[in-house]
Amino acid sequence: MRKRFVFLLVFLIATVTTAYAELKLEIPKELSKESQACVACHASTTINIYQHWGRSKHFRANVGCYECHMKKKGDPGAFEHNGAIISIIVSPKDCGKCHAKETDEFVNSHHSKAGRIMGSMDNIVADVAEGNLGMKTEAFPMGVSAAAVNGCWQCHGTVIKVNKDGKLDPATWPNTGIGRINPDGSEGSCSACHQRHEFSVAQARQPENCGKCHMGPDHPQIEIYTESKHGINYYANKDKMNLESNKWVVGEDYFAAPTCATCHMSATKDMPVSHNVGLRIKWNNRPAQLKQAHETDLVWGLPSGKITGDMRKENMKKVCISCHNTNFTNAFYIQYEAEMQLYSEKWAKPGEKLFNKATEVLKAVQGKEYATFANKIDYTWFELWHHEGRRARHGASMQAPDYTQWHGNYELAKNWYGEYVPELKEVIEMGKKSSNKEANIKAEELEKLLHEVQATDNHRWSVGNEDPAVKAERAKRKAEFDQRYK
């Protein structure tokens, strides 16, 4: 045990030495007077924070409260506290004083940009359909939706508002959303993953760490992971995962199972740790249509846009082969890519075309009364791609068959044929009966498009027009099955 402690201490000193050397700073020989003053008070007023810090590597490196929270007078969000100028929020810019490499990787990742989608369709639902303007604060005198404040913003982050008295506006703080816009202008929140004030590496490596945001009906990664063989093995062998190890290389320091961090961030025998979680992901499963991860990076002007989806796929394969052989890994990707194409061709491409045309009909019929998410078909299409479609794709990507099938593909089929198509027919009928000629024309266009979709190989069976050869082959397989298990 003593040897292990000495090794950890040596590693810590080496790490901190490197960080300070890059900044041409000297390693603190003792805790600063400012931090000593902080500790003298907080050791009794907030003993939990004091104890968390006391278990951290910061404590052992003489990095205290003031080193992280210090600000200059006039800095956004800065205020005077017992003679010191500090800020409540510690931003990536602050962390980057010592952790330059990690901060640079993070601020150029999808994670730190999560706040940029707050004007998307998801937020329209929270602002309007789910919420109202009942929450009024100094920063939002006209009101803001409590649904967005307590839901969307807590994962994606929001713009932190500083009120006239220097305090943070309660609509925007507390908030550890990973794409938070901080008072100093930086994007992101390191404490979204590295919970303050211990910043435990073991805590950050566990799958539950990601489960705050990556869960639920639209992106149930934590549930999918728990169902998968990876999750089963992790929970059965957690004590063998060596989570406190500084190096923590899969295939060297642990063998039982990967966690989220293993696959998306942590070191392998031939790849270093990275705080850009998108560099091992080919597909961005968030949009309705298939999109590779680097495409969003290009739109956002990130350097990682040069790393194409196929390059990222090869990066992930390097993780896979730490435990699996090449044949297994390649076969998995064939299965996964097939599911992606199935979703795209059968549901996403025709579904979006039909929805856009149906929206044209509704706008022509309802005129000024039309509103997004005021019609049932808005929710049906939204859930087809945003819920069921994502679950099918995420489930396949992480080898969770029940999510891929019953929470994904089955729900897609059930809601397409049982909800979406009947609702499209209702919209067509509404358009035909309208006194608005434009609505009549749009309804005819929608009807024609629906017939075209139903005539494709993917959907012709649903109107009694299945390919006889395909039907005969399925009947043959059924007969063989019955014979085998009679």
N, C-alpha and C positions, 0 to 999 in steps of 0.2 A: 504494500500500500504506500509506504514511504517513497519507494523508488518511483512509483507512478506519479506521486505528488511532485517530486523533484523534476520529473520529465515535463509535466504540465507547466510548472513554473518556468523552466528553461525555455519551453516553447513560447510561453506568454511573453517573456522578456525579449526573445528574439523577434516576435511579431511586432510588439510595441516599438522596439528599437528601429525596425525597418520603417514603420509608419512615421515615426518622428524624424528619422534621418531624411526621408523624402521631403519633409517640410522644413528641414534644417532646424528642428526643435530639439531641445534637450529633454531626456526622460526626467520627469519630476522625481527628485530624490525624496521628497516627502509631500504630503498633502498640502496644497496651497492654503494660505491663511484665510482666504475667502471661503474655500470649501470647508475648512475647519469650523468657521463660524456657522455655516449652513448646518453642518452635522451636529454642532452643539445644541441647536434648537430642534432640528427634525428628529433627532434620536429619541425625543420624548413626545413631540407633537404628531409626527407621522412615523411611528416606529416600524410599520410595515415597509415603507419606502426605504428607510434606513437599513433594515435587515436585508431587503432585496439587493440593495446596492452593496452591502457587505459581503454578499455571496458572489458578486460579479468579478470579472476580470478587471473591470475598471478600478475597483477597490484595491486590488493587488498591484495595479500599475500607478496608484496615486492619482487617478483621474476621478475627480469628485463632482459635486453638484454644479459648482461655478464654471468648471471647464466646459460643460455641455450647455448650460443655460445662460452664460454671460452674453451681454449685448452692449452696444454703445448707445449713449444718449441720443435719441432721435431716430433710432432704428425702428422700423415698423413692428408693432407689438411689444416694444420694450417698455418697462416701467421700473420705478424705484422700489426696492424691497429691502428694508432694514439696511439701508446704506449702499446696496449694490444694485446695479442696473442689470436686469435679467429679462428673459422671455419665458413664458410658460411652455411654448412650443419649441421643441428641438427638431429642426428641419434637416433634410438631407444635406443642405449646405453646411450646417453645423457639424454633422457627423463626418462630412467629407474633409474636415480639417485634419483628421487622423486616418480615416478610412477612405482615402481618395479613390482607389481602384474599385472598391465595392460600390461607392456612391456613383461613380461614372457609369458603371454597368447598370445600376438600378435606374438612374434618371433617363437612360436611353432604352428602357424596356417598356413593354405594354403595361406592366403593373403601375408605373409612375404616371402613365397617361390615362389611367382609368377614369379620371374626372372629366376627360374630354368627351365622353359619350352621354353626359348628363342632359344634353338637349335632344337625346334620341327618343324613339317611340316609347321606350320603357319609362322615361321620365314624364312623358305626356300622360301616361296612365296614372302615375302617382300624383302629378300636379292637378289633373282635372278630373278624371274618372273616379279615382280613389279619394282624392283630397278636396280641400277648399283653401281659402285664404285666411283661415281662422287664427293662425299663429302669427302674432304681430310682435316684432321686436324693433329696436332702434335701427338695425340694418335693413329691416323689411317692414317699413311703416304701412305699406299697402297689404301686408300679409304674405305668408308663405305656407305651403302645404306641410302639415305635420307628418303626412305619410311619406313624403320625400325626405324630410329631415331625419326621421327615425328609421327609415328603411334604406332607400337608394344611397343617400349621402354617407351612411355609416360604412359602406363597403367601398364605394367608388370614390368617396371624398367630395369635398366641396371647397369653395373659396372661403377661407377663414376671414371673417370681417372683424376689424378692430373698431370699437366704438369711440366716441369723443373722449370718454374718460379713460381710455387706454385699455379697457377690459375687452375681452373677446366676446362677441355677440353670442348669446345662448342658442341661437338657431344654427350656429356653425361650430360651436364648441360646447361639450367635448366631441371630438371627432378624430378617429384614427383611420379614416378611409385611405386606402393605399394610393389613390390618385389625388389626395388633398392638395389644394393650392395654398401654400403657406404665406404668412405676412411678408416674408422676405422675397417672395416671388418664385421660390423653388416649388417643383412639383413632387409630390410623393410623401410617404410617411414610413420611415424605417421601423417605427414601433408598431406598425400594422402586423408585422411578422415577429420582430424581436421585442417582446413585451418588456416594457420598462418595469423596474430599474435594474433587473438582474441580467437581462439580455442573454439568457441561457441558450447555448448552442443546442443542447439536447431538446429543449422545448421547441426551438425553431425547426428541428429536423422531424418532429413527429407529425403524422398526417392530420391530427386534430387542429394543428396550427393553421392549416389552410381551410378547415371546415367552417370557419366563421362566415366566409363569403362563398366558397365553392360548395354549395349544398342547395337542396330544394328542388322544386319542379322543373326549373329551367336550366340548371347546371349542377346536377347532383354528384359532383366528383367524389365527395367524401363518402357518400352512400355507395357509389359505384366501386370505389376502392375497397370498402369494407366487404362487399360481396365477392370481389375478385380473389384469385388465388394469392395474389400479392398481399392483400389485406389479411386474409385468413392466416397466412404464414407469419405476418408481422405480429399480430396480436397473440399468436400462439408462442412466439419466440422473442417477445420484446426484450426479455432480459439478456438475450444474446446479441443484441443489435449494436452494442458498444457506442451508444449515443453520445457519450461524453468525450469520445476520442477527438483530438484536434485534427488529425489527418482525415479519418473517416472515408477511406476509399473502398467502394464496393468491390467485393471479390478479394480484398486484402484484410480489411478491418472487420468486415461483417459479411455474412453469406445467407442468412436466413430469409431475408426479403428486402425489397426496396420500399422506401416511403416516397411521398411526393417530391421531397427534396432530392432524393437519390436520382430520380429520373430527370428532373427538370433543372437542377442547380448544382448538385454536389459533384465532387471529383470522382473520376474513374482512373484507371491505370494510364490512360493516354489523353485525358481531358481535365483541365483545372476546374475549380469551383467558379461558378458564374452567377451573378445576381441579375442577369438578364434571362428571365424564365422562358422567353419565347424562342431561344436559339436552338432548341431541340424539338420544336413543334412545327410540323409541316402545314397542317390545316388550322385555320381559325374557325372554330365551330360556332362562333357567335352569330354570324349573319344568316339570313335566310338562304342565300345562295352560297355555293362552295367558293371559298376564298383562301388563298395561301397566306400564311402568317406574315411573310415579308411584304405583301402588298400594302398592308396597313402601315408598316414601317416606312415605306416609300412615301405614302400620303403624308405622314407626319414628319418627313424629312429626317428620319433617324439613320445613322450610319449603318445600322444592322439591316437596312433594306437591301444591301448588297448581298446578304446571306440568303440565298433563295430557299424556297420550301424544300426542294430536294436535298440541298446541302444540310438543312436542319434535320431532315429525315435520317441522313447518314450519321449525324451527330447522335441522334437517339439510338440508332442501331448499335453504336459503340457502347452505350449503356446496357442495352439488351444482352449483348454478347459477353458481358461480365458474368452472366449467370446461365445464358442459353447459348446453344450453338447457332451457327449461321443459317442452317437449313430451317430451324425452328423460327428464327427471327424473320427470315424472308417470307416464309409461309404465313406468318401472322400478318405481315404487311399486305400480302395479297388478299387475305380475308378482309382486313380493315378497309383497304382501298375499294374493294367491291361494295361494301356497305355504303361508303361515301357516294359512289356513283349511283347506287340504287336510290338513295335518298334524293339525289339531285335530279335524276331523270324521271322518276315516277312521281315525285311530290313537289319539289321546290320549283323547278322551271315552269311546269304547267300551272301550278298553284298560284304563283305570283302573277302570271299573265291573266289568269281568270279573276283574281282579286282586283287587279288594277282596272280591268274592264268593268267589273261589277261596281267599283267605286265611281266610275264615270256615269254609270246608269243612275246610281243613288244621288249623285250630285245634280244630275239633270232633273230628276224627279223632285227632290227635296229643296233644291235651290238654296236660298239663304239659310234654311233650317238645317242643312247638312252639317254634321260635326263628326270628326274622327272619334271612333270608339263610342258612338251613340247607336250603332246598329250591331245586331248579333253576329253578323258575318265578319265584322272587324275582329271580334274576339276569337272566333273559330279559326280564321286564317292565322292570326297572331299566335295562338297556341299550337297550331300545326307545325309551324317552323320554330317558334321560340321555346316551346316546351317539348312536344313529342319528337320533333326533328332533332333538337339538340341532344335529347336523351339517347336516341338511337345512335347518334354519332359518337357521343362521349362514351356510351356503354361499350361500343365496339373498340374504341381507341384504348380502353383500359381493361378489356377482357371481362366484362360483367354481362353475361348472357341474359339474365332476367331483365336487366334494364334495357338492353338492346332490343329484346323481344317484346315483353309484356308492357313495359313502360314506354317503349319507343315505337318499334315497327307496328305492333298491334294497335296502339292508340292512333297512329297515323292512319291506318286503314279504316278503323272504326269511325273516326271523326271525319275522314274524307267522304266515305260513302254514306255514313249515317247522318252527318250534320252539314258538311260543306256543300256537297252536290245538291241536296234538297234546298239549302238556303240560296244557292245560285239560281235555282229554278224559280224560287220565290221572287228574287230580284228581277229576273227576266219577265215574269208575269206582271210585276209592278210597273216595269218600264213600258210594257206593251199597252197597259191600261191607262197610262198617263196621257193627259191632254197635251203634254209637251212633245213636239215632234222630235226634238233632239233625243229625248228619253226613248222614244219609239225606235229610233235608228240604233242607239247604243244597245238597247235590249236585244235587237236582232243580231248585232255583232257579237254580243256575249253568248247568245244561243248558238250561233255558228261555231264560235270558239269552243264551247263546251262539247258540242258534237264531235269536233275534230279531236279533242283530247280523249273523249270516250271511245273513239275509233282506233286509238293507238294500241300497240301490243300490250302496253302496261295496264290499260283500263277496258279493253274491249270485252273481256269476260263479264264485266259488271252490267252490260246491256245485252247479254245473251248471244254474244258474237265471238266467243273464244275460238282460237285456231283449232280445228279438228285434230290436227296432228299433236298439238300440245296437250289437248284434252285426253287423247288416246294414250299418250305416254304416261300421263299422271294416273290414269285408270290401270295401266299395266303395273305401275309401281305399287298401287294400292292392292292389287290382286296378289302380287309377290309378298307383300307385307302380311296380308291375311293368311296366305299359305304358310309362311314362316312361323307365325305365332298362333296357328289354329289349335 
